[in-house]
Amino acid sequence: MTALLSRLIAALAFVSAAAQAAPLSPDVTGYWYNPSESGWGAAIAQQGEVLFVTLFVYDEQKRPAWFVASSVTAAGNGVFGGTLYRTSGPAFGGPFDSRLVDAQAVGTVSLQYGDGGGETMLLSYFLNGVTVTKALVRQAWGSDATRLVGAYFGGINFSPAAVTQPAGCPATPTFLPPGGALRITMADPSTIAIIGSEGIDTETFVGGIHIQTGQVAIITGSVFSGQFVSPLRIADATVTNLVVTDDGFLGHLRMVRDGSCLYEGSIGGVRRR
């Protein structure tokens, strides 16, 4: 058990540092669309510092058309860009001859997150002399909320302050340190609480509304701490880039106290078997 908790603490520290260095974080992989324009969209896959973007749209004759950008990389200021290609090849019903595949450069594509939590994407592409700019959101077909419920070993690893805190801000919180016992409960299909016991009759927890956005989720709510029967609300809190697997969960916590005191870090845990 000691070795397991040590690995968890190291993993939380690593993810917290990696999130700062990642070229595009949270991971942009998934399907994106405009809810008011259902019928077209973009598929994006992220591997390291490179994105592969596929646009499934319609041409001037209203026929389905796919365009791909196989090497979309950082262009600065959070913007990623690359060359857009239109491809053609042998028909799907016969033998495949790779010599018949043709990729023709027809334009460019660029994208960037529209907010700090990765909830929206600003997509722009130039194709056949036409510039198109759209605001997209991740497509989600279900929710992982029920998978979160359970018992864990984990906690929060707060990052060193990226900027100087305003005068009078409390020190970096020490509650829910990595390696402690956590449990996640669900009051209804959209309300989640990540709870850690601090003492015999006290607890601290992050609770709020769970929103699934593609393969990741967001919890928007507050941090509460104090007596078990009536803990006090001590800060606003948002968990972004939240993912859950059979082995545990991991997300990025952003906590604001007194309106201007900001604390950020990783929150996660491994399941207790």
C-alpha positions as MATLAB code, in Angstrom:
seq = 'MTALLSRLIAALAFVSAAAQAAPLSPDVTGYWYNPSESGWGAAIAQQGEVLFVTLFVYDEQKRPAWFVASSVTAAGNGVFGGTLYRTSGPAFGGPFDSRLVDAQAVGTVSLQYGDGGGETMLLSYFLNGVTVTKALVRQAWGSDATRLVGAYFGGINFSPAAVTQPAGCPATPTFLPPGGALRITMADPSTIAIIGSEGIDTETFVGGIHIQTGQVAIITGSVFSGQFVSPLRIADATVTNLVVTDDGFLGHLRMVRDGSCLYEGSIGGVRRR';
ca = [
       0.000    0.000    0.000;
       2.857    2.415    0.792;
       4.330    1.876   -2.669;
       0.932    2.491   -4.267;
       0.434    5.773   -2.427;
       3.959    6.887   -3.301;
       3.264    6.271   -6.977;
      -0.004    8.214   -6.709;
       1.708   11.221   -5.117;
       4.391   11.156   -7.814;
       1.763   10.863  -10.547;
      -0.205   13.841   -9.240;
       2.965   15.920   -9.106;
       3.939   14.867  -12.622;
       0.514   15.631  -14.107;
       0.407   19.008  -12.412;
       3.750   19.930  -13.960;
       2.924   18.369  -17.316;
      -0.312   20.316  -17.569;
       1.714   23.534  -17.530;
       4.031   22.300  -20.305;
       1.456   20.588  -22.551;
       1.115   22.246  -25.976;
      -2.672   22.197  -25.799;
      -4.327   21.386  -22.493;
      -6.767   19.870  -21.810;
      -6.308   17.266  -24.543;
      -8.363   18.364  -27.535;
      -9.041   14.837  -28.833;
     -12.687   14.268  -29.713;
     -15.530   15.313  -31.987;
     -16.496   18.986  -32.102;
     -19.562   20.701  -33.554;
     -21.857   23.723  -33.393;
     -25.136   22.631  -31.715;
     -27.162   25.040  -33.876;
     -25.594   23.605  -37.064;
     -25.878   19.870  -36.476;
     -24.846   17.917  -39.588;
     -21.198   18.909  -39.946;
     -18.260   18.952  -37.562;
     -14.590   18.361  -36.860;
     -12.699   15.363  -35.516;
      -9.437   16.184  -33.750;
      -6.767   13.815  -32.442;
      -3.870   15.070  -30.318;
      -0.553   13.241  -30.015;
       2.083   15.207  -28.151;
       2.626   18.521  -29.927;
       0.809   17.559  -33.142;
      -2.911   17.620  -33.952;
      -4.650   15.722  -36.770;
      -7.793   17.567  -37.847;
     -10.587   16.215  -40.065;
     -13.414   18.440  -41.281;
     -16.570   16.687  -42.466;
     -18.548   19.336  -44.324;
     -20.318   19.781  -47.694;
     -19.043   21.128  -51.007;
     -20.645   23.675  -53.336;
     -22.946   20.955  -54.742;
     -24.064   19.994  -51.177;
     -22.174   16.693  -51.399;
     -20.372   15.323  -48.328;
     -16.701   16.332  -48.343;
     -13.799   15.534  -46.020;
     -10.709   17.677  -45.585;
      -7.729   16.743  -43.437;
      -4.801   18.526  -41.833;
      -2.251   15.940  -40.750;
       0.279   18.240  -39.089;
      -1.360   21.029  -37.086;
       1.208   22.550  -34.725;
       1.628   25.504  -32.388;
       1.698   28.880  -34.133;
       1.958   30.971  -30.940;
      -0.446   32.547  -28.433;
      -2.410   29.314  -28.023;
      -3.193   29.042  -31.743;
      -2.498   25.831  -33.690;
      -2.396   25.826  -37.488;
      -1.582   23.732  -40.525;
      -2.216   22.968  -44.184;
      -5.596   21.588  -45.205;
      -5.736   18.821  -47.818;
      -8.440   17.240  -49.943;
      -7.770   13.578  -50.639;
      -9.020   11.075  -53.180;
      -8.376    7.387  -53.781;
      -9.779    4.063  -54.969;
     -13.446    3.280  -54.306;
     -14.209    1.430  -51.071;
     -15.783   -1.583  -52.797;
     -12.730   -2.784  -54.703;
      -9.048   -3.571  -54.050;
      -7.079   -0.778  -52.427;
      -4.144    0.597  -54.417;
      -2.188    3.182  -52.422;
      -0.688    4.525  -55.668;
      -4.105    5.966  -56.510;
      -4.295    8.035  -53.319;
      -3.837   11.752  -53.954;
      -3.596   14.565  -51.393;
      -3.984   18.096  -52.726;
      -3.331   21.183  -50.594;
      -6.453   23.354  -50.774;
      -6.205   25.717  -47.811;
      -5.289   26.182  -44.157;
      -6.873   25.547  -40.781;
      -6.301   27.069  -37.337;
      -7.851   26.476  -33.936;
      -7.585   27.539  -30.328;
      -9.513   27.131  -27.102;
     -12.143   29.773  -26.498;
     -11.897   29.638  -22.684;
      -9.576   28.494  -19.912;
     -11.429   25.241  -19.261;
     -11.378   23.847  -22.777;
     -15.163   23.961  -23.117;
     -15.262   25.784  -26.468;
     -13.081   25.753  -29.564;
     -12.583   28.576  -32.079;
     -12.078   27.007  -35.506;
     -11.093   28.932  -38.636;
     -10.268   27.564  -42.056;
      -9.513   29.027  -45.476;
     -10.722   26.790  -48.297;
     -11.079   27.485  -52.023;
     -10.920   31.221  -51.414;
     -13.510   31.207  -48.612;
     -12.745   31.912  -44.942;
     -14.975   30.187  -42.364;
     -14.856   30.891  -38.614;
     -16.927   28.876  -36.134;
     -17.316   28.426  -32.377;
     -17.527   24.720  -31.488;
     -18.166   22.561  -28.426;
     -17.303   18.930  -27.764;
     -19.863   16.325  -28.735;
     -21.020   14.138  -25.846;
     -23.324   11.118  -26.148;
     -23.384   10.090  -22.502;
     -22.092   10.913  -19.035;
     -19.316    9.371  -16.933;
     -20.805   10.746  -13.690;
     -21.974    7.376  -12.356;
     -18.516    5.871  -13.005;
     -16.985    8.403  -10.609;
     -18.927    7.174   -7.587;
     -16.799    5.069   -5.238;
     -13.910    4.974   -2.753;
     -10.374    6.106   -3.578;
      -6.917    6.833   -2.220;
      -5.929   10.274   -3.492;
      -6.089   13.988   -2.873;
      -5.039   17.381   -4.203;
      -1.551   18.464   -5.243;
      -1.570   22.275   -5.335;
       0.911   23.872   -7.731;
       3.195   26.708   -6.632;
       1.508   30.050   -7.295;
       2.065   31.051  -10.930;
       1.593   34.721  -10.033;
       1.985   36.699   -6.835;
      -1.204   36.492   -4.786;
      -2.838   39.759   -3.707;
      -1.910   40.948   -0.240;
      -3.786   39.185    2.533;
      -4.439   35.921    0.690;
      -4.266   32.776    2.841;
      -1.352   30.393    2.368;
      -1.690   27.562   -0.142;
      -4.271   25.130    1.286;
      -3.084   21.842    2.760;
      -6.391   19.967    2.877;
      -6.918   16.669    1.033;
      -3.181   15.911    0.667;
      -2.290   13.086   -1.785;
      -2.542    9.621   -0.277;
      -5.622   10.203    1.867;
      -8.970    8.442    1.748;
     -11.520    9.935   -0.647;
     -15.033    9.026   -1.601;
     -17.179   10.369   -4.421;
     -20.944   10.538   -4.084;
     -23.712   11.560   -6.471;
     -26.824   13.277   -5.115;
     -28.602   13.256   -8.483;
     -27.570   12.644  -12.122;
     -25.633   15.928  -12.270;
     -24.421   16.697   -8.704;
     -21.065   15.259   -7.597;
     -19.128   15.572   -4.318;
     -15.451   14.602   -3.885;
     -15.134   14.111   -0.126;
     -12.119   13.678    2.137;
     -12.309   13.118    5.902;
     -10.174   15.505    7.944;
     -11.012   14.221   11.404;
     -13.530   12.305   13.490;
     -16.368   14.744   12.829;
     -14.980   17.096   10.152;
     -14.640   16.866    6.392;
     -13.582   18.845    3.337;
     -15.122   18.307   -0.065;
     -15.405   19.714   -3.565;
     -19.015   19.643   -4.728;
     -20.932   20.925   -7.714;
     -22.643   20.322  -11.034;
     -21.115   17.681  -13.328;
     -21.171   18.478  -17.058;
     -19.873   15.954  -19.590;
     -18.021   17.486  -22.564;
     -16.876   14.706  -24.866;
     -14.456   12.339  -23.153;
     -13.754   14.861  -20.357;
     -16.015   16.506  -17.797;
     -16.283   19.661  -15.702;
     -17.503   20.119  -12.134;
     -18.520   23.675  -11.258;
     -19.218   24.401   -7.608;
     -17.501   25.132   -4.302;
     -15.127   23.844   -1.629;
     -16.692   23.173    1.776;
     -14.856   22.445    5.019;
     -15.757   22.067    8.674;
     -18.081   20.118   10.941;
     -19.591   17.061    9.291;
     -23.174   18.218    9.853;
     -22.711   21.746    8.469;
     -19.363   22.405    6.712;
     -18.753   26.001    5.642;
     -18.327   27.117    2.046;
     -14.764   28.449    1.798;
     -14.147   28.985   -1.925;
     -15.458   28.758   -5.470;
     -14.083   25.723   -7.291;
     -13.987   24.278  -10.797;
     -12.596   20.884  -11.791;
     -11.756   20.750  -15.503;
     -10.283   18.109  -17.814;
     -11.831   15.464  -15.540;
     -11.359   11.905  -16.759;
     -12.364    8.626  -15.106;
     -11.188    5.089  -15.803;
     -11.632    1.687  -14.177;
      -8.537    2.489  -12.070;
      -9.285    6.010  -10.888;
      -9.920    9.637  -11.807;
      -7.867   12.768  -12.493;
      -8.666   16.426  -13.114;
      -7.417   19.986  -12.748;
      -8.713   21.990   -9.772;
      -9.050   25.777   -9.861;
     -10.067   27.340   -6.551;
     -10.790   31.041   -5.846;
     -11.042   32.384   -2.305;
     -12.183   35.872   -1.290;
     -12.803   36.776   -4.929;
      -9.159   37.131   -5.969;
      -6.972   34.489   -4.258;
      -6.327   31.789   -6.865;
      -5.020   28.267   -6.206;
      -4.610   25.543   -8.806;
      -3.462   21.937   -8.900;
      -4.279   18.335   -9.701;
      -7.031   16.347   -8.009;
      -7.293   12.594   -8.415;
      -7.262    9.186   -6.875;
      -6.853    5.451   -7.445;
      -9.749    3.161   -6.668;
      -9.788    1.198   -3.432;
     -10.300   -2.454   -4.275;
];
